Amino acid sequence: MAQRDYVNKKRAPKKTTPSKRPFPVAALVAAVVLVSAGIYGLYFITTNSDVKASQQKVAKEQTKAPKPKPKKPDFIEEIENANIEVEVTEQEQKGPYYMQCASLRNRDDAEALKAQIAFKTGLIADVDRTEGKNGVWYRVKIEPFATKRLAESANNQIKRARISRCRIYLMPK
């Protein structure tokens, strides 16, 4: 079988026949007729409408007699002039609060958490050494807060800084 050279083979030029289409006269005529019919329809509607007559009727009705304003109900005056007495009792403040953020075995870890709280939130924490049944623990505490609301606000600051979850406790007296 003979070898064929497909790489260097030249293609035969394509024969293109220019196809000339006639200008679409029918489509052009149909488009002109539709556009002119639409324009004439709009003109007919605006010149033969009864809008002007209806506007004149509305103007005559408005000039006749203004409608009387409605009378204010009696109960509104009673509400405005009423005296309401409310007893307000002061809530007893339970006392100062503190927040404990962690209890760690290693003092260096506790100091690192204390520094993290100070840098990210601006709150000042303390590290307390506590001896218990399980050995020595270092508690990271933030204190004191006059109200629980202030303590919760500080706790939300710590949560937003993604440090740790702190618990709020009432200080013993």
C-alpha contacts under 8 A as a table, 3 or more apart, distances in Angstrom:
res1	aa1	res2	aa2	distance
5	D	8	N	6.08
5	D	9	K	6.24
6	Y	9	K	5.23
24	P	27	A	5.51
24	P	28	L	6.45
25	V	28	L	5.09
25	V	29	V	6.18
26	A	29	V	5.18
26	A	30	A	6.20
27	A	30	A	5.11
27	A	31	A	6.18
28	L	31	A	5.18
28	L	32	V	6.26
29	V	32	V	5.20
29	V	33	V	6.19
30	A	33	V	5.17
30	A	34	L	6.23
31	A	34	L	5.22
31	A	35	V	6.21
32	V	35	V	5.31
32	V	36	S	6.11
33	V	36	S	5.30
33	V	37	A	6.06
34	L	37	A	5.12
34	L	38	G	6.23
35	V	38	G	5.15
35	V	39	I	6.30
36	S	39	I	5.10
36	S	40	Y	6.12
37	A	40	Y	5.14
37	A	41	G	6.09
38	G	41	G	5.07
38	G	42	L	6.35
39	I	42	L	5.28
39	I	43	Y	6.27
40	Y	43	Y	5.04
40	Y	44	F	6.07
41	G	44	F	5.09
41	G	45	I	6.24
42	L	45	I	5.18
42	L	46	T	6.30
43	Y	46	T	5.35
43	Y	47	T	6.24
44	F	47	T	5.43
44	F	48	N	6.04
45	I	48	N	5.53
45	I	49	S	5.81
46	T	49	S	5.65
49	S	52	K	7.49
50	D	53	A	5.30
50	D	54	S	6.23
51	V	54	S	5.12
51	V	55	Q	6.03
52	K	55	Q	5.10
52	K	56	Q	6.30
53	A	56	Q	5.16
53	A	57	K	6.39
54	S	57	K	5.06
54	S	58	V	6.29
55	Q	58	V	5.17
55	Q	59	A	6.23
56	Q	59	A	5.10
56	Q	60	K	6.31
57	K	60	K	5.18
57	K	61	E	6.32
58	V	61	E	5.12
58	V	62	Q	6.24
59	A	62	Q	5.21
59	A	63	T	6.41
60	K	63	T	5.33
60	K	64	K	6.49
61	E	64	K	5.41
61	E	65	A	7.77
62	Q	65	A	6.90
62	Q	66	P	7.15
63	T	66	P	7.49
72	K	76	I	7.46
73	P	76	I	5.93
73	P	77	E	7.59
74	D	77	E	5.57
74	D	78	E	6.64
75	F	78	E	4.90
75	F	79	I	6.17
76	I	79	I	5.10
76	I	80	E	6.20
77	E	80	E	5.07
77	E	81	N	6.15
78	E	81	N	5.28
78	E	82	A	5.91
79	I	82	A	5.24
93	Q	147	T	7.35
94	K	170	L	7.86
95	G	146	A	6.68
95	G	147	T	7.14
95	G	170	L	6.98
95	G	171	M	7.18
96	P	144	P	6.01
96	P	145	F	5.41
96	P	146	A	4.68
96	P	147	T	6.30
96	P	148	K	7.91
96	P	170	L	6.39
96	P	171	M	5.84
97	Y	143	E	6.85
97	Y	144	P	5.66
97	Y	145	F	4.97
97	Y	146	A	6.43
97	Y	147	T	6.70
97	Y	148	K	6.44
97	Y	151	A	6.94
97	Y	168	I	6.79
97	Y	169	Y	5.65
97	Y	170	L	4.55
97	Y	171	M	5.27
98	Y	141	K	6.96
98	Y	142	I	5.81
98	Y	143	E	4.47
98	Y	144	P	5.19
98	Y	145	F	6.11
98	Y	151	A	7.17
98	Y	168	I	5.84
98	Y	169	Y	5.46
98	Y	170	L	6.42
98	Y	171	M	6.31
99	M	141	K	5.54
99	M	142	I	5.08
99	M	143	E	6.33
99	M	151	A	7.06
99	M	155	N	7.85
99	M	166	C	6.13
99	M	167	R	5.45
99	M	168	I	4.47
99	M	169	Y	6.11
100	Q	103	S	7.85
100	Q	139	R	7.00
100	Q	140	V	5.88
100	Q	141	K	4.39
100	Q	142	I	6.42
100	Q	166	C	5.46
100	Q	167	R	5.39
100	Q	168	I	6.56
100	Q	169	Y	7.64
101	C	139	R	7.59
101	C	140	V	5.54
101	C	141	K	5.99
101	C	142	I	7.75
101	C	164	S	6.64
101	C	165	R	6.24
101	C	166	C	4.03
101	C	167	R	6.39
102	A	110	A	7.71
102	A	139	R	5.71
102	A	140	V	5.26
102	A	141	K	7.53
102	A	164	S	7.91
102	A	166	C	7.12
103	S	110	A	7.71
103	S	137	W	6.19
103	S	138	Y	5.50
103	S	139	R	4.27
103	S	140	V	6.31
104	L	107	R	7.24
104	L	109	D	7.00
104	L	110	A	6.17
104	L	137	W	5.60
104	L	138	Y	5.12
104	L	139	R	6.34
105	R	136	V	6.52
105	R	137	W	4.90
105	R	138	Y	6.00
106	N	109	D	5.45
106	N	110	A	6.54
106	N	137	W	7.52
106	N	138	Y	6.92
107	R	110	A	5.05
107	R	111	E	6.19
107	R	138	Y	6.09
108	D	111	E	5.08
108	D	112	A	6.13
109	D	112	A	5.02
109	D	113	L	6.27
110	A	113	L	5.18
110	A	114	K	6.19
110	A	127	V	6.67
110	A	138	Y	6.41
110	A	139	R	7.14
110	A	140	V	6.24
111	E	114	K	4.92
111	E	115	A	6.22
111	E	127	V	6.98
112	A	115	A	5.13
112	A	116	Q	6.18
113	L	116	Q	4.95
113	L	117	I	6.19
113	L	140	V	7.57
114	K	117	I	5.27
114	K	118	A	6.30
114	K	124	I	7.68
114	K	125	A	5.58
114	K	126	D	6.95
114	K	127	V	7.38
114	K	140	V	6.64
115	A	118	A	5.03
115	A	119	F	6.11
116	Q	119	F	5.25
116	Q	120	K	6.03
116	Q	163	I	7.52
117	I	120	K	5.47
117	I	121	T	5.65
117	I	122	G	6.85
117	I	123	L	6.33
117	I	124	I	7.37
117	I	125	A	7.19
117	I	158	I	7.23
117	I	163	I	7.15
118	A	121	T	5.69
118	A	122	G	4.64
118	A	123	L	5.15
118	A	124	I	5.66
118	A	125	A	7.12
119	F	122	G	5.85
120	K	161	A	6.27
121	T	157	Q	6.37
121	T	158	I	6.47
121	T	161	A	6.94
123	L	142	I	7.55
123	L	154	A	7.82
124	I	142	I	6.44
125	A	140	V	6.46
125	A	141	K	5.49
125	A	142	I	4.54
125	A	143	E	7.36
126	D	139	R	7.97
126	D	140	V	5.70
126	D	141	K	5.25
126	D	142	I	6.18
127	V	138	Y	6.21
127	V	139	R	5.50
127	V	140	V	4.70
127	V	141	K	6.34
128	D	138	Y	5.53
128	D	139	R	5.15
128	D	140	V	6.63
128	D	141	K	7.47
129	R	136	V	6.99
129	R	137	W	5.95
129	R	138	Y	4.68
129	R	139	R	6.49
130	T	136	V	5.77
130	T	137	W	5.20
130	T	138	Y	6.15
130	T	139	R	7.33
131	E	134	N	7.83
131	E	135	G	5.68
131	E	136	V	4.54
131	E	137	W	6.25
132	G	135	G	5.32
132	G	136	V	6.35
132	G	137	W	7.55
145	F	148	K	7.01
145	F	150	L	6.17
145	F	151	A	5.73
146	A	150	L	7.10
147	T	150	L	5.50
147	T	151	A	6.67
148	K	151	A	5.00
148	K	152	E	6.14
148	K	168	I	7.92
149	R	152	E	5.09
149	R	153	S	6.16
150	L	153	S	5.03
150	L	154	A	6.32
151	A	154	A	5.17
151	A	155	N	6.15
151	A	168	I	6.88
152	E	155	N	4.85
152	E	156	N	6.16
152	E	168	I	7.57
153	S	156	N	5.12
153	S	157	Q	6.44
154	A	157	Q	5.01
154	A	158	I	6.42
155	N	158	I	5.10
155	N	159	K	6.26
155	N	165	R	7.58
155	N	166	C	6.35
155	N	167	R	7.95
156	N	159	K	4.95
156	N	160	R	6.15
157	Q	160	R	5.19
157	Q	161	A	6.33
158	I	161	A	5.08
158	I	162	R	6.33
158	I	163	I	5.99
158	I	164	S	6.86
158	I	165	R	7.39
158	I	166	C	7.86
159	K	162	R	4.93
159	K	163	I	6.38
159	K	164	S	6.53
159	K	165	R	6.42
160	R	163	I	7.94
